[in-house]
């Protein structure tokens, strides 16, 4: 497979993942994704922003989140986010430290 085809397939897979999370499974909580998979929608948006910035494209955290969430982040939170349980929060602290870095 040539590099251009690989890039196009990777981009298509990313678009499908984002669409799936936006349209089909907005009920899946970020904290559950992070606790089970070690990444969440915020991670995807951060990776997107970092890739843009690495290529000299200025992109804010909010702009990247809007691409991944399909709407402003605050709007998504208001529509979809539920309160996390104590157990979810405890698991998140561990998962975040292992996968993203130390908490502030």
Secondary structure, 3 states (H helix, E strand, C coil): CCHHHHHHHHHHHHHHHHHHHHHHCCCCCHHHHHHHHCCCHHHHHHHHHHHHHHCCCCCCHHHHHHHHHCCCHHHHHHHHCCCCCHHHHHHHHHHHHHHCCCCC
